[in-house]
Amino acid sequence: QAAILAYHYGRSERQEKAVQYAILAGDRAARLYANAEATTYYEQALTMARALPASPEAHLQQIDASLKLATVGLTRQHIERDQMNLEEARALAENLHDEPGLARVFYWLGRIHYVLADQRRAIEYARQSLEIAERLGDDALAAPPVNLMGRAYWQLSEFAKSAQMMERSAEQMRRLGNKSEECTAAGFGGQVLGWMGEFDRALFYTDHGVRLAQEIQNPFAEAAAHQYRGIVRAERGEWVGAIADYQEARRLAERAGDLFRVYISEAWEGLAHAMAGDPRQGKARVEESLAIAGK
């Protein structure tokens, strides 16, 4: 009953309880992949936390709400909002000497720079996050920056470093029991191995990613997993299989409202059609991708 409790505490003098329950309500929505609903609750929590009298407890709640809000952002407007919130959270965490919180803030700042194609800054933020996590001996805290570094190294075409990080990430997520992140790490690692020409290992990881995503019924992860497998199949010249994976990725992403995944799957599908000898269909897919990119 977190949502109801957040509503009633929000109209009482116990505002700190309202923040607590709004975050719990957001967590529940996020677990159901209802990102719009989760965003509403996390934004409420952050607004109320900022309005509380200044105290370490209130600042910790503000940090937590800012971090949770960043996990459900999908658009450019969300990215700009999250970057401002996280810089504020960073200052609060440093003043409180909250090392776990600071590590999480560094990770999400790195993730934003990754999305904005500033890979060197993404790696630097991830490195700072990982240093704190390793100093604390916290495997759960170390796993996200390892994953992020693997993705950023891929963007810089440093494939050997990327593959090493992504295989480490998949193993970390398996140990932590985080199947959602394990399947995306496995899929992304498989994609990198495909770019390196190691197709057997690549397909082992991408197939594992698809199976895990289907098992946990996560449409965002499943769309990504199909895209990664499609890339490996395309690198191997298996155009029909690649196109089928891209189309499934697009279908899942459209259903989940993940415009970024729709955009990128359309682009890859367009290339595959062209390479398979159908440039007209390829051009149509790329033009649709460009239209989505404009959004």
C-alpha positions, 0 to 999 in steps of 0.5 A: 500500500506504498502509494496510498501511504505516500498520499496520506503522509504527504498531507500530514506533518510526517513528510519524511514518511511520505518520501519513504513511501513515495520511493517504495511506490516508485520501486514497485512501479519500476519492477513492473517496468511502468517507468512513467508511473515510477517517474511520477513517484520518484519526482514526488519523493525528490520534491518532498525531500528537498522541502524537508528541513536540512538534515543528514537524513533528509539529504540521504533521502534526496540522494536516493530519490535523485538516483532512483529517478535517473534509473527510469529516465528515457528521453533527452529531457529526462537526461538534462533533468537527471544531470542537474539532480545528480550534480546536486546529489554528488555535492550532498554525498561528498558533504556527508562522506556517503561513499556508497551514495557517491559511487552510485552518483558517479556511475549515473553521471558516467551513464549520462555521458555514455548516452551523450557520446562522451565516452572518455568522461563516461569511463572516468566517472565509471572508474571513480565509482569502481575505485570506491566500490573496490575499496569498500569490497562491495561487489554489488556496487562494483558491478554497474561501473564495470558494465558501463566501462565495457560499453564505453570501450566498445564505443571507442572501438577498444574491443578487447577491453570491452569484451573483458569488462562485459564478461566480468560484468555478466559473471558479477550479475550472475553471482548477484542474482541480477538476471535483468542486468546479466542478460544485457551484459551477456548480450552486449558482450556477445555483440563485442565478441561478434565484432572481434570475429569470435562467433561461437562465443558471441552466439553463446552469450547472445543466446543466453541473453535472449533466454534470460530476458524471456525468463524474467519477462523484461521487454526492455532487456529482451529487445536489447538481447535480440538486437545484440544477437542480430548484430552477431548474425549480421557480422557472420553474414546471416542476413535473414536471421539478423533481420528477424532479430532486429524486427523482434527487437523493434516489436518489443521496444515499441510495445514497451515504449522504448523509442531509443531501442526502436530507433537503433533496431530500425537502423541496424535492420536497414543496414541488413536489408541493404547488405542482403540485396534489398536497398529499397527496404533498407532505405525505408528502415533507415529513414524511419530510424532518422525520424525517430532520432529527431524525437 
